[in-house]
């Protein structure tokens, strides 16, 4: 039993770029944008999270490198 490939129908460019941009603006009008207060709070949350994760990753890296330096590469050998 042979399997034949079906040809996909290509979308047509009815309206072109103008229609596309009009639809984009229509969709952007539907978006619920955050208020300035929400934006400020969300920005602080992101900055705080990045700082906490940076400290965690940096501290973990430091501890692992010190452990490796002391046990795997002891001084004097």
N, C-alpha and C positions, 0 to 999 in steps of 0.2 A: 504494500500500500504506500503510495507516494504522497508526500506532504508538499503542498504547493504554498509558496509565499504569496500573501495578499499585498497588493500595492496600497500604501496608505494614501488617503486623500490629503493633499497639502492644503493648509489653511490659505484662504485667499486674502489679499491685501485690500479689502474694501475700505476706502476712506483714508488709508495710508497713515502718515505720521500725525496729521491733524486730529484724526479720530482717536488715535492712541493717546496723544497728550490730553485731549478732552476727557477721555475715560480715566486717565491717571488723576487729573484734578478732581473729577467726580468722586473717585475713591478716597482721595486725601480729605475731602470735605466730610466723609463719614468717620474719619479717625477721631477718637476722643483723646485730645492732647492733654498732657498733664498741666496743672497750674504751676505758677512759679514756685509756690511753696513746696509742692510735691517734687518738682524738679530739683530744688535745692536739697530736700531730704534724701532723695534717691542718689544724688551726686555724692553727698556725705557718706551714705552707706557704701557706695562703690569705693570711694577713697579709703575709708576705714578698713574695708575688707581687703583691699590690695595691700595696705600697710601691715595688717595682721598676718596675712599669708606670706608676705615678704619676710617678716621677722621670723615666722615659723620655718620657712624654707631655708633662710639664711642660718638660723640657729641649728637646724638639723644638719646642714652641710658642715658647719663649723665643728659640731660635736663628732660627726662621723670622720671628718678629716683629722681631728686631733686624736681620736681613737686609733685610726689607721697609722698615724705618725708614731704614736707611742708603742703600739703592739706589733705592727708589721715592720716598721722601720725604726727600731730602737737606736738611740745615739751610741756612737762608738763602734758600730759594726760596719 
